[in-house]
């Protein structure tokens, strides 16, 4: 909100130089072990009502993308944690064709 207020008087062409990006992590399994389910008494031990337990977190995937004045960017699967170096490398690969 602060960024939007500070740039309220920008001319439309100023916005052409801005890139908005974000990453999200999606887990394959719930890792806190606190899944609430409602089932009927005869379903208590039915195979359809039991989830497998995964030790060590069960894994997940992090994706990253961005959009800008010229359009949207491809989704990137992030290997490990997204640090500043990986972030800059993705931006460099993605936007090197836009440089003058």
N, CA, C and O of each residue as an XYZ file, in Angstrom:
400
protein
N       0.826     -1.183      0.000
C       0.000      0.000      0.000
C       0.875      1.254      0.000
O       0.573      2.238     -0.675
N       1.966      1.200      0.770
C       2.875      2.347      0.810
C       3.477      2.604     -0.578
O       3.593      3.749     -1.016
N       3.855      1.521     -1.253
C       4.436      1.670     -2.596
C       3.425      2.340     -3.521
O       3.785      3.240     -4.280
N       2.168      1.913     -3.468
C       1.131      2.484     -4.332
C       0.908      3.965     -4.014
O       0.745      4.781     -4.921
N       0.902      4.302     -2.739
C       0.716      5.714     -2.366
C       1.891      6.575     -2.833
O       1.695      7.695     -3.304
N       3.110      6.049     -2.701
C       4.291      6.807     -3.117
C       4.375      7.005     -4.630
O       5.032      7.932     -5.103
N       3.719      6.146     -5.373
C       3.791      6.220     -6.828
C       2.453      6.610     -7.457
O       2.214      6.354     -8.637
N       1.598      7.224     -6.667
C       0.257      7.604     -7.114
C       0.283      8.558     -8.309
O      -0.595      8.493     -9.169
N       1.264      9.429     -8.368
C       1.310     10.437     -9.428
C       2.218     10.049    -10.596
O       2.576     10.895    -11.416
N       2.577      8.811    -10.666
C       3.378      8.344    -11.800
C       2.611      8.508    -13.096
O       1.391      8.346    -13.142
N       3.339      8.829    -14.138
C       2.730      8.838    -15.471
C       2.600      7.391    -15.943
O       3.329      6.525    -15.460
N       1.693      7.111    -16.871
C       1.502      5.732    -17.341
C       2.786      5.072    -17.855
O       2.974      3.868    -17.675
N       3.663      5.841    -18.486
C       4.885      5.221    -19.017
C       5.862      4.812    -17.907
O       6.726      3.967    -18.141
N       5.747      5.385    -16.716
C       6.588      4.959    -15.601
C       6.273      3.514    -15.198
O       7.173      2.763    -14.821
N       5.007      3.132    -15.277
C       4.596      1.788    -14.907
C       5.152      0.725    -15.835
O       5.162     -0.456    -15.488
N       5.613      1.128    -17.007
C       6.176      0.169    -17.953
C       7.536     -0.353    -17.489
O       8.068     -1.292    -18.081
N       8.091      0.228    -16.466
C       9.402     -0.177    -15.972
C       9.310     -0.993    -14.684
O      10.324     -1.211    -14.021
N       8.106     -1.447    -14.321
C       7.901     -2.151    -13.064
C       7.584     -3.617    -13.340
O       6.836     -3.936    -14.264
N       8.159     -4.503    -12.531
C       7.877     -5.927    -12.592
C       7.364     -6.354    -11.225
O       7.995     -6.072    -10.206
N       6.230     -7.029    -11.199
C       5.683     -7.577     -9.969
C       5.914     -9.082     -9.997
O       5.594     -9.742    -10.986
N       6.464     -9.626     -8.923
C       6.739    -11.060     -8.885
C       6.379    -11.634     -7.517
O       6.268    -10.916     -6.524
N       6.204    -12.946     -7.503
C       5.929    -13.629     -6.247
C       6.229    -15.110     -6.420
O       6.236    -15.635     -7.533
N       6.475    -15.766     -5.301
C       6.663    -17.210     -5.334
C       5.731    -17.828     -4.299
O       5.362    -17.189     -3.314
N       5.361    -19.074     -4.539
C       4.491    -19.803     -3.618
C       4.997    -21.227     -3.471
O       5.490    -21.823     -4.429
N       4.873    -21.764     -2.272
C       5.276    -23.144     -2.004
C       4.016    -23.978     -1.808
O       3.115    -23.596     -1.060
N       3.964    -25.102     -2.478
C       2.845    -26.028     -2.380
C       3.361    -27.346     -1.815
O       4.278    -27.950     -2.371
N       2.770    -27.788     -0.708
C       3.189    -29.021     -0.050
C       2.402    -30.198     -0.606
O       1.210    -30.079     -0.890
N       3.072    -31.333     -0.757
C       2.414    -32.539     -1.253
C       1.555    -33.185     -0.167
O       0.552    -33.830     -0.475
N       1.938    -33.019      1.094
C       1.197    -33.572      2.221
C       1.132    -32.521      3.315
O       2.002    -31.655      3.414
N       0.092    -32.606      4.135
C       0.026    -31.754      5.318
C       1.082    -32.252      6.289
O       1.113    -33.441      6.607
N       1.942    -31.374      6.762
C       3.040    -31.848      7.601
C       2.823    -31.619      9.094
O       3.618    -32.096      9.904
N       1.779    -30.910      9.472
C       1.585    -30.694     10.907
C       0.786    -31.824     11.558
O       0.648    -31.854     12.781
N       0.261    -32.747     10.763
C      -0.446    -33.902     11.294
C      -1.810    -33.599     11.871
O      -2.387    -34.450     12.548
N      -2.344    -32.423     11.629
C      -3.612    -32.028     12.230
C      -4.685    -31.906     11.162
O      -5.118    -30.802     10.832
N      -5.105    -33.022     10.632
C      -6.163    -33.025      9.627
C      -7.456    -33.463     10.312
O      -7.519    -34.530     10.923
N      -8.466    -32.640     10.201
C      -9.753    -32.950     10.812
C     -10.665    -33.572      9.750
O     -10.823    -33.034      8.654
N     -11.256    -34.706     10.099
C     -12.172    -35.371      9.181
C     -13.442    -35.765      9.924
O     -13.413    -36.109     11.106
N     -14.523    -35.708      9.221
C     -15.793    -36.188      9.758
C     -16.133    -37.459      9.002
O     -16.172    -37.463      7.771
N     -16.375    -38.521      9.722
C     -16.764    -39.776      9.079
C     -17.760    -40.494      9.978
O     -17.860    -40.239     11.178
N     -18.474    -41.382      9.355
C     -19.461    -42.146     10.102
C     -18.769    -43.283     10.847
O     -17.648    -43.668     10.514
N     -19.446    -43.811     11.849
C     -18.845    -44.805     12.729
C     -18.340    -46.032     11.962
O     -17.280    -46.565     12.290
N     -19.072    -46.480     10.962
C     -18.654    -47.670     10.223
C     -17.481    -47.394      9.272
O     -16.916    -48.326      8.700
N     -17.115    -46.121      9.103
C     -15.998    -45.759      8.221
C     -14.681    -45.579      8.977
O     -13.666    -45.254      8.361
N     -14.673    -45.781     10.273
C     -13.522    -45.449     11.112
C     -12.196    -45.999     10.594
O     -11.199    -45.277     10.598
N     -12.154    -47.244     10.153
C     -10.896    -47.829      9.703
C     -10.939    -48.237      8.233
O     -10.153    -49.077      7.795
N     -11.834    -47.655      7.489
C     -11.925    -47.944      6.059
C     -10.697    -47.371      5.347
O     -10.261    -46.263      5.659
N     -10.149    -48.110      4.407
C      -8.969    -47.648      3.656
C      -9.240    -46.323      2.943
O      -8.319    -45.530      2.748
N     -10.480    -46.076      2.556
C     -10.836    -44.825      1.866
C     -10.777    -43.619      2.791
O     -10.751    -42.480      2.323
N     -10.756    -43.856      4.098
C     -10.789    -42.758      5.069
C      -9.471    -42.561      5.798
O      -9.409    -41.781      6.748
N      -8.419    -43.244      5.381
C      -7.132    -43.147      6.063
C      -6.094    -42.578      5.099
O      -5.965    -43.042      3.966
N      -5.366    -41.583      5.555
C      -4.293    -40.991      4.759
C      -2.959    -41.592      5.191
O      -2.753    -41.867      6.372
N      -2.057    -41.794      4.238
C      -0.746    -42.309      4.627
C       0.035    -41.258      5.412
O      -0.138    -40.056      5.208
N       0.879    -41.723      6.295
C       1.726    -40.815      7.072
C       3.081    -40.717      6.390
O       3.670    -41.729      6.009
N       3.559    -39.517      6.243
C       4.834    -39.294      5.565
C       5.814    -38.689      6.556
O       5.537    -37.643      7.143
N       6.952    -39.334      6.745
C       7.978    -38.828      7.639
C       8.825    -37.782      6.922
O       9.045    -37.889      5.716
N       9.289    -36.799      7.628
C      10.215    -35.820      7.060
C       9.581    -34.781      6.169
O      10.276    -34.186      5.346
N       8.298    -34.538      6.297
C       7.687    -33.436      5.564
C       6.971    -33.818      4.290
O       5.961    -33.194      3.966
N       7.431    -34.801      3.556
C       6.717    -35.244      2.372
C       6.986    -34.445      1.126
O       6.483    -34.798      0.060
N       7.751    -33.392      1.213
C       8.143    -32.650      0.029
C       7.130    -31.618     -0.434
O       6.024    -31.516      0.097
N       7.527    -30.880     -1.409
C       6.690    -29.846     -1.979
C       7.394    -29.230     -3.167
O       8.478    -29.665     -3.556
N       6.775    -28.221     -3.737
C       7.355    -27.537     -4.884
C       7.134    -26.032     -4.708
O       6.084    -25.602     -4.232
N       8.127    -25.246     -5.093
C       8.013    -23.789     -5.076
C       8.021    -23.302     -6.509
O       8.884    -23.676     -7.303
N       7.054    -22.467     -6.828
C       7.002    -21.882     -8.172
C       7.115    -20.372     -8.063
O       6.770    -19.781     -7.040
N       7.603    -19.756     -9.134
C       7.798    -18.311     -9.166
C       7.357    -17.803    -10.527
O       7.558    -18.465    -11.545
N       6.762    -16.638    -10.536
C       6.430    -15.985    -11.799
C       6.309    -14.483    -11.571
O       6.421    -13.995    -10.447
N       6.080    -13.771    -12.655
C       5.991    -12.313    -12.587
C       5.102    -11.810    -13.723
O       4.807    -12.530    -14.677
N       4.691    -10.563    -13.590
C       4.023     -9.898    -14.702
C       4.534     -8.471    -14.788
O       5.037     -7.912    -13.813
N       4.396     -7.902    -15.960
C       4.891     -6.552    -16.224
C       4.031     -5.936    -17.305
O       3.073     -6.551    -17.773
N       4.371     -4.721    -17.703
C       3.584     -3.991    -18.692
C       3.410     -4.775    -19.989
O       2.342     -4.740    -20.599
N       4.441     -5.471    -20.404
C       4.406     -6.195    -21.663
C       3.726     -7.546    -21.603
O       3.544     -8.178    -22.643
N       3.344     -8.010    -20.431
C       2.662     -9.292    -20.329
C       3.050    -10.051    -19.080
O       3.492     -9.478    -18.085
N       2.873    -11.345    -19.160
C       3.194    -12.188    -18.013
C       4.397    -13.057    -18.340
O       4.739    -13.261    -19.505
N       5.026    -13.559    -17.301
C       6.218    -14.387    -17.445
C       5.848    -15.850    -17.270
O       4.785    -16.169    -16.736
N       6.712    -16.724    -17.713
C       6.517    -18.150    -17.528
C       6.659    -18.512    -16.057
O       7.317    -17.807    -15.292
N       6.035    -19.618    -15.674
C       6.233    -20.153    -14.332
C       7.596    -20.817    -14.267
O       8.013    -21.485    -15.213
N       8.281    -20.636    -13.163
C       9.572    -21.275    -12.938
C       9.478    -22.153    -11.700
O       8.981    -21.722    -10.660
N       9.952    -23.374    -11.818
C      10.056    -24.239    -10.656
C      11.374    -23.901     -9.980
O      12.435    -23.960    -10.602
N      11.302    -23.550     -8.716
C      12.473    -23.108     -7.972
C      13.165    -24.314     -7.361
O      12.530    -25.129     -6.691
N      14.456    -24.425     -7.590
C      15.254    -25.504     -7.026
C      15.788    -25.060     -5.669
O      16.634    -24.168     -5.600
N      15.310    -25.666     -4.604
C      15.736    -25.280     -3.259
C      15.060    -23.991     -2.829
O      13.935    -23.707     -3.240
N      15.735    -23.217     -2.011
C      15.210    -21.931     -1.558
C      15.541    -20.854     -2.577
O      16.637    -20.831     -3.137
N      14.592    -19.968     -2.812
C      14.810    -18.874     -3.750
C      15.603    -17.790     -3.028
O      15.060    -17.074     -2.187
N      16.887    -17.670     -3.357
C      17.710    -16.623     -2.766
C      17.909    -15.514     -3.786
O      17.421    -15.603     -4.913
N      18.623    -14.474     -3.393
C      18.791    -13.307     -4.260
C      19.512    -13.652     -5.555
O      19.220    -13.066     -6.597
N      20.439    -14.586     -5.506
C      21.212    -14.935     -6.697
C      20.356    -15.698     -7.707
O      20.417    -15.438     -8.908
N      19.558    -16.642     -7.205
C      18.673    -17.386     -8.096
C      17.603    -16.455     -8.669
O      17.254    -16.559     -9.845
N      17.085    -15.552     -7.847
C      16.083    -14.589     -8.293
C      16.633    -13.717     -9.430
O      15.973    -13.536    -10.454
N      17.831    -13.187     -9.244
C      18.439    -12.344    -10.273
C      18.755    -13.139    -11.535
O      18.648    -12.608    -12.640
N      19.138    -14.392    -11.386
C      19.418    -15.228    -12.555
C      18.147    -15.466    -13.370
O      18.175    -15.396    -14.598
N      17.042    -15.744    -12.697
C      15.764    -15.935    -13.398
C      15.379    -14.657    -14.132
O      15.000    -14.699    -15.303
N      15.474    -13.516    -13.444
C      15.133    -12.237    -14.091
C      16.036    -11.964    -15.285
O      15.569    -11.510    -16.329
N      17.325    -12.241    -15.133
C      18.268    -12.012    -16.214
C      17.925    -12.860    -17.434
O      17.914    -12.356    -18.557
N      17.647    -14.135    -17.221
C      17.288    -15.025    -18.330
C      15.971    -14.608    -18.978
O      15.814    -14.683    -20.197
N      15.034    -14.170    -18.151
C      13.703    -13.855    -18.638
C      13.661    -12.542    -19.421
O      12.937    -12.430    -20.410
N      14.434    -11.552    -18.981
C      14.314    -10.220    -19.554
C      15.528     -9.763    -20.357
O      15.615     -8.587    -20.713
N      16.462    -10.657    -20.650
C      17.638    -10.216    -21.392
C      17.260     -9.734    -22.783
O      17.968     -8.898    -23.344
N      16.178    -10.226    -23.358
C      15.755     -9.792    -24.685
C      15.113     -8.407    -24.665
O      14.931     -7.796    -25.718
N      14.763     -7.899    -23.459
C      14.140     -6.588    -23.367
C      15.150     -5.445    -23.271
O      14.791     -4.279    -23.437
N      16.410     -5.783    -23.003
C      17.427     -4.736    -22.841
C      17.728     -4.063    -24.172
O      17.720     -4.697    -25.227
N      17.988     -2.793    -24.096
C      18.292     -2.021    -25.308
C      19.775     -1.875    -25.472
O      20.232     -1.256    -26.433
